[in-house]
Amino acid sequence: MTDDIAIKPLSTSDLSRPSTAFMRYCEEELERRKNNGEEFDESAFLEAMQLAMSRLEMLEDEELAP
């Protein structure tokens, strides 16, 4: 059962920007949900993902501003 779960380590570039790691997670989660055979509202997922990405990127940009 645990053989089915693959944990992918984050690269150092992913750790420097949370939005990068979040985007990768969302892409993998989107594929998982689309392929699991259950009902799934892809447009709602994508809208929520975009809202979260916008906020994360704004916060990251604020941290980088002088």
C-alpha positions in Angstrom: 0.0 0.0 0.0 2.8 2.5 0.9 4.6 1.5 -2.3 1.9 3.5 -4.3 2.9 6.7 -2.6 5.9 8.6 -4.0 7.3 11.5 -2.1 9.2 14.0 -4.3 11.7 16.1 -2.5 11.7 19.9 -3.2 14.6 21.4 -4.9 16.3 24.4 -3.4 14.8 26.6 -6.0 11.3 25.4 -5.0 12.1 26.2 -1.4 13.1 29.8 -2.2 9.6 30.7 -3.6 6.6 29.1 -2.0 4.5 29.9 -5.1 6.7 27.5 -7.1 6.2 24.6 -4.7 2.5 25.4 -4.5 2.1 25.5 -8.3 3.8 22.1 -8.6 1.5 20.7 -5.9 -1.5 22.1 -7.6 -0.5 20.6 -11.0 -0.1 17.2 -9.4 -3.3 17.5 -7.4 -5.2 18.5 -10.5 -4.0 15.5 -12.4 -4.8 13.2 -9.5 -8.3 14.5 -9.2 -9.0 14.4 -12.9 -7.9 10.8 -13.0 -9.4 9.3 -9.9 -12.9 8.8 -11.4 -14.8 10.9 -8.9 -16.8 14.0 -9.8 -14.5 17.1 -9.9 -15.2 20.8 -10.6 -12.0 21.6 -12.5 -13.0 25.3 -13.1 -13.5 25.9 -9.4 -10.2 24.2 -8.6 -8.4 26.4 -11.2 -10.0 29.6 -10.0 -9.1 28.8 -6.3 -5.5 28.0 -7.4 -5.2 31.2 -9.3 -6.5 33.3 -6.3 -4.0 31.6 -4.0 -1.1 32.0 -6.5 -1.9 35.7 -6.9 -1.7 36.2 -3.1 1.4 34.1 -2.7 3.2 36.0 -5.5 2.1 39.3 -4.0 3.5 38.4 -0.6 6.8 37.1 -2.2 7.2 40.3 -4.1 6.6 42.4 -1.0 9.4 40.4 0.8 11.8 41.1 -2.1 11.0 44.8 -2.3 13.7 47.1 -0.7 
